[in-house]
């Protein structure tokens, strides 16, 4: 759950933008929380071009960047939320 830039592990998260859809079976693209190390989101409920709904993984308290990676042709492209999120 994303609320006021705060996340609750085990809650639902949502990302809305363009070109978000990715192959969940491929380990390279996906949704990642980054704070020095990367944690890939394992449970994605909605994987559409303009919306992702996902279960926020168990993360240690701290600030995280949210990054979405998709494959276009042969290359991985990524987009990152401008604001850091807090657990």
N, CA, C and O atoms as CSV, one atom per row, in Angstrom:
chain,resi,resn,atom,element,x,y,z
A,1,UNK,N,N,0.848,-1.170,0.000
A,1,UNK,CA,C,0.000,0.000,0.000
A,1,UNK,C,C,0.895,1.235,0.000
A,1,UNK,O,O,1.758,1.378,0.867
A,2,UNK,N,N,0.698,2.107,-0.947
A,2,UNK,CA,C,1.433,3.356,-1.001
A,2,UNK,C,C,0.499,4.447,-0.528
A,2,UNK,O,O,-0.568,4.650,-1.106
A,3,UNK,N,N,0.887,5.143,0.508
A,3,UNK,CA,C,0.042,6.203,1.035
A,3,UNK,C,C,0.934,7.300,1.547
A,3,UNK,O,O,1.683,7.103,2.504
A,4,UNK,N,N,0.860,8.455,0.919
A,4,UNK,CA,C,1.662,9.584,1.382
A,4,UNK,C,C,3.147,9.242,1.387
A,4,UNK,O,O,3.873,9.622,2.306
A,5,UNK,N,N,3.592,8.531,0.369
A,5,UNK,CA,C,4.988,8.114,0.204
A,5,UNK,C,C,5.422,7.068,1.218
A,5,UNK,O,O,6.611,6.764,1.312
A,6,UNK,N,N,4.491,6.513,1.975
A,6,UNK,CA,C,4.817,5.463,2.940
A,6,UNK,C,C,4.292,4.130,2.417
A,6,UNK,O,O,3.208,4.059,1.839
A,7,UNK,N,N,5.069,3.086,2.626
A,7,UNK,CA,C,4.685,1.748,2.188
A,7,UNK,C,C,4.522,0.851,3.402
A,7,UNK,O,O,5.215,1.001,4.408
A,8,UNK,N,N,3.605,-0.070,3.286
A,8,UNK,CA,C,3.404,-1.065,4.330
A,8,UNK,C,C,3.678,-2.432,3.712
A,8,UNK,O,O,2.916,-2.871,2.851
A,9,UNK,N,N,4.756,-3.128,4.129
A,9,UNK,CA,C,5.026,-4.454,3.589
A,9,UNK,C,C,3.807,-5.360,3.741
A,9,UNK,O,O,3.160,-5.388,4.788
A,10,UNK,N,N,3.510,-6.094,2.680
A,10,UNK,CA,C,2.341,-6.955,2.662
A,10,UNK,C,C,1.105,-6.253,2.137
A,10,UNK,O,O,0.086,-6.897,1.886
A,11,UNK,N,N,1.181,-4.929,1.966
A,11,UNK,CA,C,0.076,-4.164,1.387
A,11,UNK,C,C,0.169,-4.165,-0.131
A,11,UNK,O,O,1.120,-4.697,-0.705
A,12,UNK,N,N,-0.811,-3.575,-0.767
A,12,UNK,CA,C,-0.823,-3.489,-2.223
A,12,UNK,C,C,-0.215,-2.172,-2.674
A,12,UNK,O,O,-0.420,-1.129,-2.052
A,13,UNK,N,N,0.536,-2.237,-3.766
A,13,UNK,CA,C,1.104,-1.053,-4.396
A,13,UNK,C,C,0.538,-0.915,-5.792
A,13,UNK,O,O,0.085,-1.892,-6.388
A,14,UNK,N,N,0.565,0.294,-6.311
A,14,UNK,CA,C,0.055,0.559,-7.652
A,14,UNK,C,C,0.998,1.536,-8.346
A,14,UNK,O,O,1.449,2.516,-7.753
A,15,UNK,N,N,1.285,1.250,-9.610
A,15,UNK,CA,C,2.045,2.167,-10.453
A,15,UNK,C,C,1.210,2.430,-11.696
A,15,UNK,O,O,0.708,1.497,-12.323
A,16,UNK,N,N,1.064,3.702,-12.051
A,16,UNK,CA,C,0.295,4.092,-13.231
A,16,UNK,C,C,1.194,4.958,-14.101
A,16,UNK,O,O,1.687,5.993,-13.653
A,17,UNK,N,N,1.407,4.538,-15.340
A,17,UNK,CA,C,2.244,5.270,-16.293
A,17,UNK,C,C,2.032,4.626,-17.664
A,17,UNK,O,O,0.998,4.003,-17.902
A,18,UNK,N,N,2.995,4.773,-18.555
A,18,UNK,CA,C,2.915,4.169,-19.887
A,18,UNK,C,C,4.023,3.134,-20.048
A,18,UNK,O,O,5.094,3.255,-19.452
A,19,UNK,N,N,3.753,2.119,-20.857
A,19,UNK,CA,C,4.740,1.076,-21.198
A,19,UNK,C,C,5.256,0.344,-19.968
A,19,UNK,O,O,6.462,0.135,-19.831
A,20,UNK,N,N,4.365,-0.043,-19.084
A,20,UNK,CA,C,4.760,-0.710,-17.843
A,20,UNK,C,C,4.805,-2.233,-17.949
A,20,UNK,O,O,5.551,-2.875,-17.209
A,21,UNK,N,N,4.029,-2.819,-18.846
A,21,UNK,CA,C,3.891,-4.273,-18.888
A,21,UNK,C,C,5.241,-4.954,-19.116
A,21,UNK,O,O,6.073,-4.479,-19.888
A,22,UNK,N,N,5.435,-6.080,-18.423
A,22,UNK,CA,C,6.671,-6.845,-18.556
A,22,UNK,C,C,6.363,-8.327,-18.441
A,22,UNK,O,O,5.279,-8.713,-18.002
A,23,UNK,N,N,7.319,-9.155,-18.838
A,23,UNK,CA,C,7.185,-10.604,-18.735
A,23,UNK,C,C,7.593,-11.020,-17.324
A,23,UNK,O,O,8.778,-11.006,-16.990
A,24,UNK,N,N,6.630,-11.384,-16.508
A,24,UNK,CA,C,6.895,-11.716,-15.103
A,24,UNK,C,C,7.742,-12.981,-14.955
A,24,UNK,O,O,8.368,-13.179,-13.914
A,25,UNK,N,N,7.773,-13.841,-15.980
A,25,UNK,CA,C,8.569,-15.066,-15.911
A,25,UNK,C,C,10.054,-14.795,-16.153
A,25,UNK,O,O,10.898,-15.608,-15.776
A,26,UNK,N,N,10.376,-13.675,-16.770
A,26,UNK,CA,C,11.766,-13.283,-17.037
A,26,UNK,C,C,12.304,-12.559,-15.798
A,26,UNK,O,O,11.670,-11.609,-15.340
A,27,UNK,N,N,13.448,-12.971,-15.240
A,27,UNK,CA,C,13.949,-12.343,-14.009
A,27,UNK,C,C,14.553,-10.950,-14.197
A,27,UNK,O,O,14.799,-10.258,-13.209
A,28,UNK,N,N,14.796,-10.523,-15.432
A,28,UNK,CA,C,15.439,-9.227,-15.665
A,28,UNK,C,C,14.487,-8.041,-15.601
A,28,UNK,O,O,14.791,-7.066,-14.913
A,29,UNK,N,N,13.348,-8.080,-16.289
A,29,UNK,CA,C,12.400,-6.978,-16.114
A,29,UNK,C,C,11.584,-7.188,-14.845
A,29,UNK,O,O,11.632,-8.257,-14.237
A,30,UNK,N,N,10.836,-6.164,-14.449
A,30,UNK,CA,C,9.986,-6.303,-13.272
A,30,UNK,C,C,9.907,-5.021,-12.477
A,30,UNK,O,O,10.290,-3.949,-12.946
A,31,UNK,N,N,9.401,-5.156,-11.259
A,31,UNK,CA,C,9.270,-4.040,-10.323
A,31,UNK,C,C,10.309,-4.263,-9.231
A,31,UNK,O,O,10.397,-5.350,-8.661
A,32,UNK,N,N,11.097,-3.226,-8.942
A,32,UNK,CA,C,12.188,-3.348,-7.984
A,32,UNK,C,C,12.134,-2.223,-6.964
A,32,UNK,O,O,11.851,-1.074,-7.304
A,33,UNK,N,N,12.410,-2.564,-5.713
A,33,UNK,CA,C,12.624,-1.578,-4.656
A,33,UNK,C,C,14.126,-1.548,-4.403
A,33,UNK,O,O,14.743,-2.589,-4.178
A,34,UNK,N,N,14.716,-0.348,-4.439
A,34,UNK,CA,C,16.170,-0.217,-4.376
A,34,UNK,C,C,16.564,0.725,-3.241
A,34,UNK,O,O,16.071,1.849,-3.146
A,35,UNK,N,N,17.455,0.244,-2.390
A,35,UNK,CA,C,18.042,1.085,-1.335
A,35,UNK,C,C,19.468,0.626,-1.057
A,35,UNK,O,O,19.827,0.355,0.089
A,36,UNK,N,N,20.258,0.541,-2.083
A,36,UNK,CA,C,21.598,-0.039,-1.986
A,36,UNK,C,C,21.587,-1.447,-2.541
A,36,UNK,O,O,22.457,-1.805,-3.336
A,37,UNK,N,N,20.628,-2.242,-2.141
A,37,UNK,CA,C,20.396,-3.551,-2.748
A,37,UNK,C,C,19.028,-3.512,-3.426
A,37,UNK,O,O,18.224,-2.614,-3.176
A,38,UNK,N,N,18.780,-4.490,-4.279
A,38,UNK,CA,C,17.514,-4.546,-5.015
A,38,UNK,C,C,16.637,-5.669,-4.484
A,38,UNK,O,O,17.114,-6.771,-4.214
A,39,UNK,N,N,15.356,-5.377,-4.337
A,39,UNK,CA,C,14.364,-6.389,-3.994
A,39,UNK,C,C,13.330,-6.399,-5.104
A,39,UNK,O,O,12.659,-5.396,-5.347
A,40,UNK,N,N,13.202,-7.543,-5.783
A,40,UNK,CA,C,12.243,-7.667,-6.882
A,40,UNK,C,C,10.884,-8.057,-6.317
A,40,UNK,O,O,10.792,-8.910,-5.434
A,41,UNK,N,N,9.842,-7.434,-6.825
A,41,UNK,CA,C,8.475,-7.788,-6.447
A,41,UNK,C,C,8.157,-9.149,-7.060
A,41,UNK,O,O,8.321,-9.345,-8.264
A,42,UNK,N,N,7.708,-10.075,-6.243
A,42,UNK,CA,C,7.421,-11.433,-6.708
A,42,UNK,C,C,5.952,-11.645,-7.061
A,42,UNK,O,O,5.636,-12.487,-7.902
A,43,UNK,N,N,5.051,-10.892,-6.432
A,43,UNK,CA,C,3.620,-11.101,-6.669
A,43,UNK,C,C,3.037,-9.870,-7.343
A,43,UNK,O,O,2.939,-8.796,-6.748
A,44,UNK,N,N,2.650,-10.055,-8.608
A,44,UNK,CA,C,2.053,-8.980,-9.401
A,44,UNK,C,C,0.639,-9.416,-9.757
A,44,UNK,O,O,0.446,-10.444,-10.406
A,45,UNK,N,N,-0.343,-8.637,-9.335
A,45,UNK,CA,C,-1.737,-8.982,-9.582
A,45,UNK,C,C,-2.265,-8.430,-10.893
A,45,UNK,O,O,-3.117,-9.046,-11.534
A,46,UNK,N,N,-1.766,-7.279,-11.287
A,46,UNK,CA,C,-2.204,-6.650,-12.538
A,46,UNK,C,C,-0.950,-6.182,-13.264
A,46,UNK,O,O,-0.157,-5.413,-12.720
A,47,UNK,N,N,-0.776,-6.651,-14.498
A,47,UNK,CA,C,0.411,-6.343,-15.288
A,47,UNK,C,C,-0.061,-5.854,-16.655
A,47,UNK,O,O,-0.074,-6.607,-17.629
A,48,UNK,N,N,-0.444,-4.593,-16.707
A,48,UNK,CA,C,-0.970,-3.987,-17.935
A,48,UNK,C,C,-0.022,-2.890,-18.403
A,48,UNK,O,O,0.865,-2.470,-17.660
A,49,UNK,N,N,-0.207,-2.436,-19.616
A,49,UNK,CA,C,0.652,-1.401,-20.179
A,49,UNK,C,C,0.622,-0.094,-19.422
A,49,UNK,O,O,1.616,0.632,-19.399
A,50,UNK,N,N,-0.510,0.221,-18.795
A,50,UNK,CA,C,-0.631,1.502,-18.093
A,50,UNK,C,C,-0.825,1.365,-16.585
A,50,UNK,O,O,-0.942,2.371,-15.886
A,51,UNK,N,N,-0.861,0.131,-16.075
A,51,UNK,CA,C,-1.068,-0.042,-14.635
A,51,UNK,C,C,-0.447,-1.343,-14.135
A,51,UNK,O,O,-0.572,-2.396,-14.760
A,52,UNK,N,N,0.219,-1.240,-13.001
A,52,UNK,CA,C,0.726,-2.406,-12.283
A,52,UNK,C,C,0.140,-2.393,-10.877
A,52,UNK,O,O,0.139,-1.357,-10.213
A,53,UNK,N,N,-0.355,-3.530,-10.426
A,53,UNK,CA,C,-0.805,-3.710,-9.044
A,53,UNK,C,C,0.036,-4.854,-8.490
A,53,UNK,O,O,0.180,-5.894,-9.133
A,54,UNK,N,N,0.588,-4.660,-7.301
A,54,UNK,CA,C,1.534,-5.641,-6.785
A,54,UNK,C,C,1.528,-5.655,-5.266
A,54,UNK,O,O,1.105,-4.703,-4.611
A,55,UNK,N,N,2.013,-6.769,-4.729
A,55,UNK,CA,C,2.155,-6.927,-3.285
A,55,UNK,C,C,3.521,-6.376,-2.878
A,55,UNK,O,O,4.549,-6.796,-3.410
A,56,UNK,N,N,3.526,-5.442,-1.939
A,56,UNK,CA,C,4.782,-4.866,-1.464
A,56,UNK,C,C,5.511,-5.931,-0.644
A,56,UNK,O,O,4.960,-6.461,0.320
A,57,UNK,N,N,6.759,-6.244,-1.032
A,57,UNK,CA,C,7.487,-7.303,-0.317
A,57,UNK,C,C,7.895,-6.872,1.089
A,57,UNK,O,O,7.802,-5.698,1.446
A,58,UNK,N,N,8.345,-7.841,1.874
A,58,UNK,CA,C,8.861,-7.533,3.212
A,58,UNK,C,C,10.182,-6.800,3.058
A,58,UNK,O,O,11.173,-7.369,2.601
A,59,UNK,N,N,10.187,-5.545,3.440
A,59,UNK,CA,C,11.365,-4.687,3.325
A,59,UNK,C,C,11.752,-4.178,4.702
A,59,UNK,O,O,10.894,-3.959,5.558
A,60,UNK,N,N,13.035,-3.992,4.907
A,60,UNK,CA,C,13.521,-3.388,6.143
A,60,UNK,C,C,13.121,-1.917,6.163
A,60,UNK,O,O,12.997,-1.311,5.098
A,61,UNK,N,N,12.916,-1.324,7.330
A,61,UNK,CA,C,12.602,0.104,7.387
A,61,UNK,C,C,13.689,0.930,6.701
A,61,UNK,O,O,14.880,0.644,6.822
A,62,UNK,N,N,13.253,1.953,5.983
A,62,UNK,CA,C,14.185,2.822,5.272
A,62,UNK,C,C,13.517,3.466,4.083
A,62,UNK,O,O,12.300,3.379,3.915
A,63,UNK,N,N,14.323,4.118,3.253
A,63,UNK,CA,C,13.814,4.768,2.048
A,63,UNK,C,C,14.209,3.949,0.827
A,63,UNK,O,O,15.313,3.408,0.753
A,64,UNK,N,N,13.287,3.868,-0.131
A,64,UNK,CA,C,13.477,3.042,-1.318
A,64,UNK,C,C,13.087,3.803,-2.573
A,64,UNK,O,O,12.139,4.589,-2.578
A,65,UNK,N,N,13.839,3.551,-3.636
A,65,UNK,CA,C,13.446,4.000,-4.966
A,65,UNK,C,C,12.612,2.880,-5.574
A,65,UNK,O,O,12.908,1.703,-5.367
A,66,UNK,N,N,11.576,3.237,-6.320
A,66,UNK,CA,C,10.744,2.269,-7.031
A,66,UNK,C,C,11.121,2.341,-8.502
A,66,UNK,O,O,11.055,3.408,-9.113
A,67,UNK,N,N,11.517,1.205,-9.072
A,67,UNK,CA,C,11.943,1.163,-10.473
A,67,UNK,C,C,11.199,0.051,-11.193
A,67,UNK,O,O,11.060,-1.053,-10.665
A,68,UNK,N,N,10.715,0.342,-12.412
A,68,UNK,CA,C,10.060,-0.651,-13.263
A,68,UNK,C,C,10.934,-0.846,-14.489
A,68,UNK,O,O,11.359,0.122,-15.120
A,69,UNK,N,N,11.201,-2.105,-14.823
A,69,UNK,CA,C,12.026,-2.442,-15.988
A,69,UNK,C,C,11.210,-3.288,-16.952
A,69,UNK,O,O,10.531,-4.233,-16.552
A,70,UNK,N,N,11.289,-2.930,-18.233
A,70,UNK,CA,C,10.608,-3.672,-19.295
A,70,UNK,C,C,11.588,-3.897,-20.433
A,70,UNK,O,O,12.571,-3.167,-20.567
A,71,UNK,N,N,11.325,-4.900,-21.246
A,71,UNK,CA,C,12.172,-5.173,-22.400
A,71,UNK,C,C,11.492,-4.637,-23.651
A,71,UNK,O,O,10.328,-4.937,-23.917
A,72,UNK,N,N,12.229,-3.842,-24.411
A,72,UNK,CA,C,11.787,-3.332,-25.703
A,72,UNK,C,C,12.799,-3.795,-26.726
A,72,UNK,O,O,13.951,-3.362,-26.710
A,73,UNK,N,N,12.367,-4.687,-27.627
A,73,UNK,CA,C,13.312,-5.267,-28.577
A,73,UNK,C,C,14.299,-6.138,-27.824
A,73,UNK,O,O,13.906,-7.109,-27.178
A,74,UNK,N,N,15.569,-5.799,-27.902
A,74,UNK,CA,C,16.613,-6.567,-27.231
A,74,UNK,C,C,17.155,-5.888,-25.975
A,74,UNK,O,O,18.034,-6.437,-25.311
A,75,UNK,N,N,16.645,-4.704,-25.638
A,75,UNK,CA,C,17.211,-3.978,-24.502
A,75,UNK,C,C,16.207,-3.777,-23.374
A,75,UNK,O,O,14.996,-3.717,-23.587
A,76,UNK,N,N,16.754,-3.674,-22.174
A,76,UNK,CA,C,15.929,-3.393,-20.999
A,76,UNK,C,C,15.884,-1.888,-20.800
A,76,UNK,O,O,16.915,-1.214,-20.794
A,77,UNK,N,N,14.683,-1.377,-20.638
A,77,UNK,CA,C,14.493,0.043,-20.334
A,77,UNK,C,C,13.878,0.144,-18.949
A,77,UNK,O,O,13.099,-0.715,-18.535
A,78,UNK,N,N,14.237,1.199,-18.242
A,78,UNK,CA,C,13.724,1.342,-16.882
A,78,UNK,C,C,13.214,2.751,-16.644
A,78,UNK,O,O,13.639,3.713,-17.283
A,79,UNK,N,N,12.297,2.836,-15.709
A,79,UNK,CA,C,11.784,4.116,-15.252
A,79,UNK,C,C,11.745,4.089,-13.737
A,79,UNK,O,O,11.427,3.067,-13.129
A,80,UNK,N,N,12.070,5.214,-13.138
A,80,UNK,CA,C,12.150,5.280,-11.679
A,80,UNK,C,C,11.262,6.406,-11.175
A,80,UNK,O,O,11.245,7.498,-11.744
A,81,UNK,N,N,10.527,6.134,-10.107
A,81,UNK,CA,C,9.710,7.147,-9.451
A,81,UNK,C,C,10.625,8.253,-8.937
A,81,UNK,O,O,11.670,7.972,-8.350
A,82,UNK,N,N,10.239,9.508,-9.153
A,82,UNK,CA,C,11.071,10.648,-8.755
A,82,UNK,C,C,11.232,10.768,-7.242
A,82,UNK,O,O,12.233,11.301,-6.762
A,83,UNK,N,N,10.265,10.282,-6.503
A,83,UNK,CA,C,10.240,10.437,-5.051
A,83,UNK,C,C,10.640,9.134,-4.366
A,83,UNK,O,O,10.229,8.057,-4.800
A,84,UNK,N,N,11.430,9.219,-3.309
A,84,UNK,CA,C,11.744,8.034,-2.519
A,84,UNK,C,C,10.542,7.662,-1.655
A,84,UNK,O,O,9.816,8.531,-1.173
A,85,UNK,N,N,10.347,6.369,-1.470
A,85,UNK,CA,C,9.250,5.851,-0.655
A,85,UNK,C,C,9.811,5.333,0.665
A,85,UNK,O,O,10.941,4.849,0.714
A,86,UNK,N,N,9.035,5.433,1.716
A,86,UNK,CA,C,9.498,5.068,3.056
A,86,UNK,C,C,8.719,3.885,3.611
A,86,UNK,O,O,7.492,3.835,3.523
A,87,UNK,N,N,9.450,2.935,4.183
A,87,UNK,CA,C,8.840,1.814,4.906
A,87,UNK,C,C,8.907,2.159,6.377
A,87,UNK,O,O,8.458,1.378,7.215
